[in-house]
Amino acid sequence: MIQRPSNPTPESEGNVHCVSIDVEDYFHIESAYQTVGPSRWHEWPSRVERNVDLLLKLFNDRGQRGTFFILGHVAREHPHLAPRIADAGHEIASHGFMHDRLHRLNPDSFKQDLGDSLKLLSDQTGRKILGYRAPTFSVTPQTSWAIDVMLELGLEYDASIFPVRHPLYGVPDAPVQPFFVRGKPDGPTILEVPPLTWRISESKNLAVAGGGYFRLLPLGLMKRGLNQAQREGRPSILYFHPWEFDPEQPRMPLSLTGRLRTYTGLKTAARKLDSIMQRPARWTPIAEALDELRKLAASQAVYTLEHV
């Protein structure tokens, strides 16, 4: 069970901070989809439990808890993993089932994929699953129909809209703090919890929340984003993947760009994350901060994702 700090600092009572983990294996990544797709996953040795154990130890050593967005495929292949994470005091949320970007799905296939993951995770942990993060942050204007599906399946929040510009994802004009989003102008709304960005101008946000940005860029950029969010009173939601802390993982046949994005910075990632988690902050699972996040979201206009 997680050890909590006995004497939290005044800063730890401030803004919400969350370290979230997208629990997937190294061969699930989007960069490998064309060469190591689902039909070949069985050919590659799984390392996800080893890497999750490393993260659980890091969380425990620092007395922190987080949110683990678990891929259904991982939960099915490793049925004791989600219960172990939950028993350590962390929130269990969904990362979908087969790690398909939503652009490869439609409302019906997405409902099946997400619904299967929610049922499996709930059955394994005995808990209602409240949150979801789409693979590759693929909730965008082109997949705005996903909002209605999430609500139909009973989710309370989404963490899939990244307010940045990127070739595969991103909604650059989306708010940088929690907001209520609807898929179409007259649709129902869900709470959106975006990853941390560092606003460098009125129209440009730099992604500093984790992933490749964390491994490839200087750690100072993430710290700048954390400091800016603290000053502005907005939450800091970070994200990482277990494979990012595994320099010994097998190398896949990726493109040059894919190799650079995937394998750069693996040796130093654990040390850098430990440095971040030592900051005097209130690190908490997203689910435990929902009331506060909803209040922040209610302070601004509802965001409509569909472009009309």
Order of alpha helices (4+ residues) and beta strands (2+ residues): beta-alpha-beta-alpha-alpha-beta-alpha-beta-alpha-beta-beta-beta-beta-beta-alpha-alpha-beta-alpha-alpha-beta-alpha-beta
